[in-house]
Amino acid sequence: MAERMLKFVGTPQAMPDKRPAAERRRDFDEIYQSYAQQKAAEQASRCSQCGVPFCQIHCPLHNNIPDWLKLTAEGRLDEAYELSSATNNFPEICGRICPQDRLCEGNCVIEKGFESVTIGSVEKYITDTAWQRGWVKPIQPRRERTECVGIVGAGPAGLAAAEQLRRKGYQVAIYDRYDRVGGLLIYGIPNFKLEKEIVQRREKLLRDSKVTFHLNCEVGRDVKLEELRARHGAVLIATGVYKARDIAAPGVGLAGIAPALDYLTASNRQGLGDTVPDFESGLLNAAGKDVVVIGGGDTAMDCVRTAVRQGAKSVKCLYRRDRANMPGSQREVKHAEEEGVEFVWLAAPQAFLGKDKVSHVRTVRIHLGMPDASGRQTPQEIPNSHVNIEADLVLMALGFDPEDLPAAMGAPDLGVTGWNTLKIDWKSMMTSLDGVFAAGDIVRGASLVVWAVRDGRDAAERIHTYLAGKALAAQRIAAE
Ligand code: SF4
């Protein structure tokens, strides 16, 4: 092992080649090229094979990173794929969109003194290679079970749960209110981070694995939750959280101010070839506009970089804390800066100015004061520090809250927490309704895709325990 690994001293970190910013600004294609096999093996060989691998500990899926890096370094890619896909349903998606600088790579021990192993890029390389070489196959369970599970939500938590349940032989039906599979993976995340074909080939794989999809089907509108409970042995709610957070500021209702997800969905739909009236009318199109995005998370980064590609005149990102304290990935900020986005740190919107349509955002400078109970420094306004920033289009990327699911689903007995997330028993992952489980953002609150995958996998295990217990009880009764 020693010969092939531990190369971090002599081999510098090298990410796959990134396309020049001037070229990236003109299209929505992914920005990184793929590694060639030799490069992937060389980068994987930088790993020091830690006895206590902090990369793995800090991965929500506890991916067996050191072992699949070693297999990649040895050219045993089929085994690397097998190992990587054993803990993660969508490694090529996580390899593309996880904020590795906050998770595995940010905690890689060789980061101290050297630069971390490029874990995400190697992960993407392994699984893209597996797809190219035909190693990713539809699921053929060893035995089929008669029990059927209904999953509400075709986002990452629902899809991961579906795959895990199908592996155990359950029949699986997924219901989603949108017309395509993927949830935020298809309508929220832009192509330059995750090309749509990557999600669509996963959908095809699930269809080929005999998972059935009921699209344009909203629970509470098109089908009752009670009907789903009667139709399926268990139901998993994995709807995600979609309600955009707002701010109370004068002028917030002016035309030209839109929620980030509406804007991203319009752009993604347009890229998919849909007719999008709000894009065509210019309402949700940044072309030729001065764009201001409010927020410092990954959704804000997706908005600013989309606006650049749509041909905005200028793009600014307004965030009330500083670069070090922003929730989004630092790597994303760097990409955005390279592409011409201007970050206005320590600034908060106070009012939106304009007659019928927004023309300026009135901002106030912020000073970071003493830490609050959460440990984060409190933003404090600096008196008389106003600046008006020109804006034709303002995008609010302030986070997401859960919708009122008990009302929307016509299920008043579905218990919720004080935050309106679904209340579950954390051991069984069951909601207040027998046989109804919940997972992902609708339980956790808005979070990362990798956490949704983890929650979906955990829920599949709990549903299996529940259904197996029910089957056993039925057998005992029959034997009596
Ligand atoms: Fe390898 Fe870094 Fe993980 Fe250690 S922390 S096992 S060096 S990738």
Residues whose N, C-alpha, C, O or C-beta is under 5 A from the ligand:
A	BS01	SF4	C47 S48 Q49 C50 P53 F54 C55 P66 N107 C108 V109 I110 V117
